[in-house]
Amino acid sequence: MKTMKSRRSGGTSGGGIRKRGPTRTDRDGDMDMDRPGVRGGKRGRGDTGRSSASGRPQARERNLDLLQKAVSGGKDSQANIRQGKGSGGSNLEQFSVRNWKDSKAASNRDGGVESLTAFLERRLNASTKSGPRAKITKSRVEGDTLVVFVKPELAERMIRLNDNLFAGVHITIEPYDGTSALDRDLATSNGTSAATADTKSKMTAILGKRYYPDTKLLDLSKLVTDEGLQAMGIFNSTSTESKFFPALMKVWEMQFTSSTQRREAVESVSLADNQLANITVVTTLAQTVPDLKNLDLTNNNFKDPSSMSGWRWKFRNLEFLDLSGNPISAVPTFKDTMLKWYPKLRILNNVEVRTAEEIAAQKKTPIPVQAPYFHDESQIAENFIRAFFVSYDNNRAELIKGVYDNESTFSMNVNTQAPKAQQIETAGWDAYIKRSRNLLKISHLPARMSRIYTGAEKILELWNDLPQTRHPDMATQADDYLIECHQMPGLPDPTGQSPTGVGGLIIMVHGKFEESVGGKVETRSFDRTFIIGPGGGIGGIRVVSDILCLRAYGGNEAWSPESQAIPQAIHPAAAPPAAAAAAAAPAPVSTPPVAQLGLPAGYGSPAPGKTDTQVQQEQLVAHMSAKSGMTLQFSEMALSGNGWNPEAAWKNFEELKAQGTLPADAFLPTA
Amino acid sequence: MAVAKDDALTKVSTDAATELVNSFYPALEKNRDAIGSFYMTTPTSILFNGNPVADGAAVQEIFVNQMPAAHYEAQSFDCQIINRAYPTATAAGVKPPAEMTVKDMSILVIVSGYVRYGEGRDQPQRGFSETFVLVPNPSTERGHRRKGWLIQSQNFRLVV
């Protein structure tokens, strides 16, 4: 945190995203009156977003949406078109005049605006000798563009002035499309035009100066005093000002090839000294760096929590927040509100408000999270599951042919509201929702009947309609799966011979998969339960039931065992079935219902004087003990007696246990 | 046994699943003394986060004595019939096919939702996934508190 503060760029004089350059007010005096839709009349700068509990944010959201569309969509921005046309109010036509900044007149005190206007008026009148004198009704400067307003009847004459020679340069005149050149550059910052590339490279340079990779700090403090940004004319108009930050974030994001890389690049952001009265302008920060840990908002103008409410559910990993030098810090409920908003917040305005223990306690669940319970039979479930997702990704028809028969059933449901691992936008469920059999929502019997698929043929027909998927490789990305399994009696006997039914296995899988949605790779989570029984398919099995639940990506942290990291060190939480099966414990009769591993402190962890081999062996022993219910001593005997081969040791243990030769004190006492 | 029509089967199974979701989670929240009554006497398997639990009485014991307040919200659930002629073990032995009705089935239920541990709405929402297998209640006793379906197996997992 210290680093973060000391890194902040120098100087204390105000200035902020919302503050304008000094020449600003004079120039756009008439502007404000002219575009009521875009900008309120005489409202002060700082107020623009604050008065906005209801109406304005929507408009703003819309603009942002459109901007985003423009940013991702390319040159022809709808946002610009809409904003330009029809917002004029009066019946004037608007034109943009460019290139004049390179003229000799640019060295005039007013930058040449007055002489340019006079020049244009002269030219407008040059072509006609009669009628009222043609006039530029209004004008304003936006960056390097002079926007002029003329009566509609002059529009044609105006456009003919394109390419006229003014004070040594050919000026460009075009119908004004609602944005300045800078706007367009911002909006199409991934476009290809030279100007766009220029804007992008300037922003990239600015970001480069403000990013400290060693501390993962992005210092966006005192933006208005940034010479690079001033040179770009960012703060010369409200429209560029409001689009600047999202564009800056866009440029930032474009530097990364993967979202993981982007998420990991920044831990700290400073937006100090920006005179922010609310988060309106900078709200996209939450999308760009959702995993932010440290946020410095000192010396702004946040008055109360409502000025930040857009970030109420963002930044779920925020640990450090500084709002010193803001009126909000004096609000009596300030601390409570921030604690409530940010569950991992530890330090607020440089005061510890939560201990590490309190944070850790939040993660604890009343029922400790244990390694998967995987009780297979002759590796049937293991072989099935190993093959399943590979086939589901690559050849669904083959999969259906292999293990589904005419009585197999499949259905799926989408939990569109599920908690997520990260505060990120998730793609819609269009491809699935028509098939979703969420019985909370699908209440009519005919719909309930039509959304369940019985028989190989119907299931395949549906699967062929579902998006292609890619599940992680089970061998190398075992952590991404949690797979549990046990026996299941009373299944239907396909031969019809056994009136008491036949035995099989129930397999519960939690995991993730990737899917391409509109050209973007989307990661989703799923829960899928299979019941498999004896049948005529490959390996003598058949799928009785296959039920799938889809939800937004929820990560894999939830199933990493919390009691001890040790079993994980050998076999990751979601042990691949091979490992799980090899280590599959017998019915854990001796395990108390809610059990914790009792290990001596430091056991299985590296320590001075301990060799790596020792650490490894301790881990194996701990794992063996956890699985077998034996004491550490007996677990160690079992392993050392079998050349530290866990599989051999396990086999040995099972044999001895079956023979009943293990003494009672070989086992841990049951609680 | 007459062959049951698809609509009757769907109705019985989805009603059973709905009843489970609508009564079991509220019981975990506010009626923990009744938890044991949801289970058959000798369930196949009960798992909570990988911890095996012996039976319904043990589940109830854990919830009554060890669990803090908890709020469960089922957000999505679905079910399938596993066996349309489930061999219900009654006191008189397994029901012969002739006595079976449309209700002699076993049902697979999958639930997706969240749980908030502790008091207050500000606790984090933990996503869970839970799988149940329901079988007909073999008991012949009558009364409005008698459950039509009992849990034969259950697997609860926090997944977010």
Interface residues (C-beta under 8 A of the other chain):
Chain A: K340 P343 Q362 T365 P366 I367 P368 V369 Q370 A371 P372 Y373 T409 S411 M412 N413 V414 N415 T416 Q417 A418 P419 K420 A421 S436 R437 N438 L439 L440 K441 L445 R448 M449 I452 L482 E484 H486 Q487 M488 P489 G490 L491 P492 P499 T500 G501 I506 M508 H510 S525 D527 T529 I531 V544 S545 I547 C549 R551 G554 G555 A558 W559 P561 A587 P588 T591 P593 V594 A595
Chain B: D6 D7 T10 K11 T14 A17 T18 V21 T44 S45 L47 F48 N49 G50 N51 P52 V53 A54 A58 E61 I62 Q66 M67 P68 A70 A74 Q75 S76 F77 D78 C79 Q80 I81 I82 N83 R84 A85 Y86 P87 V94 P96 P97 S106 L108 I110 S112 G113 Y114 Y117 D122 P124 Q125 R126 G127 S129 T131 V133 V135 Q152 S153 N155 F156 R157 L158 V159 V160
